[in-house]
Amino acid sequence: MPLPRALISWSSGKDAAWTLHALRTAGEVEVVGLLTTFNSAFDRVAMHATRRALVEAQMEAVGLPLFSVPLPWPCSNAEYEEAMETALNVAKQAFGITHIAFGDLFLADIRRYREEQMQKMDLTPLFPLWDIPTDRLARQMLDAGLRAYLTCVDPRLLPASFAGRAFDAALLADLPSGVDPCGENGEFHTFACDGPMFSQPVAATVGEVVTRDGFVFADLLPAS
């Protein structure tokens, strides 16, 4: 009997990458693609600010097609929901998806919102990382070889100097008290560049670090 077909909500970060790894390891659904929203004005992933070229390199490294969802800038919640609905309807028709997986860890209001939206779309949401203690999860990721960079930092929650740093054991040791080890409260966002979900590393270098709209962004550049 064929497995249910699923997309992964792909932010380009470590939690999305680990979600793919968890689903492939469990073998209960067939992951058929990555669903990523891009800011149309800058052609980057919202919040993570990852360049499209790097997401496409991730796509090649995981061996899955990319379902790109363009978003206007600025983008209202209504515009976001309309764009997602359009993209998911296309995916349902073209690829027969019945599930969509999210890398959420413990924020109940976010999960509830996703469940409500997916119910409207007649899709089953999956949360394979839900309620795993984030200190343990961060160590599991690193022990398995996951590598990532911090691409966005909220300086109200974490010093700006963390932008551009590697997500590694040294970073975990340096996080101030009260900062979630996986950044689940919005302290930071990441770009995953290596790990068991990739067939080869995604080469990237840290470029300019800028402050914009109250956040600190480290611009990652594709590296040969």
N, C-alpha and C positions, 0 to 999 in steps of 0.2 A: 504494500500500500504506500503511495507516495506521501512524503512528508508535507506538512503545511508550509507554504512559502512566505517568507518574511523579508521585509526591509529593515535596515538599521538606521535610526536617526543618527546621522554621522556629523558630529561637530568638528572633527579632525583631532579631537583630544584623546587623552589616555582612557577615560571612562568609556567612550564609544569604542575604542580599539579593544578594550578588555571585554566589553559586551560581545563583540564579534568572537573573540576567543572563547568566551563562556558558552555561547550558543553552538559553536562548532564542536566544542568538547562534549556538550550534552547530547548533541545529535538528534534533538527532538523537532527541529524545524530546519528547512533548507533556506539559508540566507542567499537571496538572489540579487541584492544590490544595496547601495549606500544612498541615503536620502539626505541631501545637504542644502541648506538655505544660504544664498549668496546675496550680499548687499549689492544691488545693481549699480550704484554710483561708484563703488570702489572695487567690485568684483572680488570681494573677500568674504569669508565666513563671518557672520555676525558675532560680535563679542570676542571670539578667538582671533579675529583679524587675519586668518590664514589666507594666503594667496591661493587662487584657483590652481595654479601650476603645481603647488605642493599637494593639494587635495587630489589632483589627477595622478600625481606620483604615488600617493597612498593607494588609490584605486588600483593602479597597476600592481602594486606590491601585495595587495590582498586578493587580487584576481576577481574583482567584482565590478559591475558597471556602476556609474555614478548617475543618480537622478538629481539633477540640479533644479532648485526652486529659487527663481529670482524674486527678490523683495525690493520694493521701492525704498528710498531714503529721503526723509524719515518714513517709518512704517508704523501704521496703527495696528492694534491687535486685530481689528476686523480685516484689514488688508492681509495680515499674516495668515489668518485662518482661511481666507478665500484662496490665497496662493497654495497653501498646503492641501486644501480640498481638491483643487484642480490637479495638482501633481499626483496625489494619491489615487484619484479616479483614473488617471492615465495608467498608473502602475497596476491597478486592479484589473483593468481591461487588457493590458498588454502582457502582464506577467502572472496574473492570477494570484496576487498576494492576498493573504487573509490575516496576516499578523504584521505588527511593527514593533521593533524592540527599542527601548530607551535605556540610557546609562544612568538613570537617576539612582540615588543612593538612599536618601532618607527624608527628603522634603515632601511631606504628605500633601500639601496644597498643590504642588506641581504635579504629583502623581494623579491626584484627583482630577485636575484640569485635563491631563492627557487622556485619562480614562473616559471622561465625558466627551471629548472631541472625537476619540476613536469610536465610541459607541454611535455617534452620529454618522460615522463613515462605514459602519458595519465591519470594523476591523478589531482584532483582538490585540490589546497592548501587552507587551512582555517587559518585565523588569528583572532581568536575571541577576543583577547586582544588589537588589533591594535588601536593606537592613544588614548587609555585611559590615561589621565594624570597620570604619574607614582607616584606622591605624593598621589593622590586620590586612585590609585590602591593598593599601599602599605598599606594604612589605611583600605581599604576594606578587604584585605587579613587578616590582624591582627584582625579586628573586627569580622570576620567570624570564627576565631579560628585557622587559619593556623599558624603552627609553623615550623621553619626552623633554620638551622645553616649555618654560612658562612664557606665553605670548601676551598675556594680559594680566595686570595686577590692579586690584582696587586699593589705592593707597590709604584709604580710610581704615582698611582692615589688615594690610600687610605693607611693609616698607617698599617703596618704589624700586629699591636696589634689587629686589627679587626678579624683576622683569628680565627675561632673557636667560635666566639660570636654568641649568639642567635639573629635571625632576629626578633626584637621586637620594641616596642615603644621607649625604651631607646636607642637602636642602631640608629633608625631614627633620634632621637634628637641629637646624637653625630656625625652624618655624617658631614664631612667638607663641606663648601660651594662649590657648583659645582659638587658634587658627586650625581649621580642619585639615588633616593630612592630605585629603583629596581635593580640597578647595570647594567642597560642596555648598558652602554658604556664600559663594561668589568671591572668595578671597583672591582666587587666581583661576586662569584658564590655560590650557596646554595644547601643544601640538605633538602627537605621537609619531616618532620617527623610526622605531625599531621594536621588535618583540616577536612572540611566537605566532602572532596573527599575520605577520608580513613574510613574504618569500625572500625579500632582501631589504636592507635598510633604505630609508628615504633620506638622502643626503640633503642637509640644510645647514646654513650658517646664520648666526645672529647678526642682524644689521642694525639700523638706527633704532634708538629707543626714544619714543615721543610721548607726551602727555596730551590727551584729547578727550573732551567730554567728561572730564573727571577721572579718567582711567589712564594707566601707564601701559603702553604697548611696545613690545619688542618685535620689530619687523623681521620675520624669518625669510631668508632668500634661498632659492634652490641652489644647491652646490653640485658641481660635476663630480 
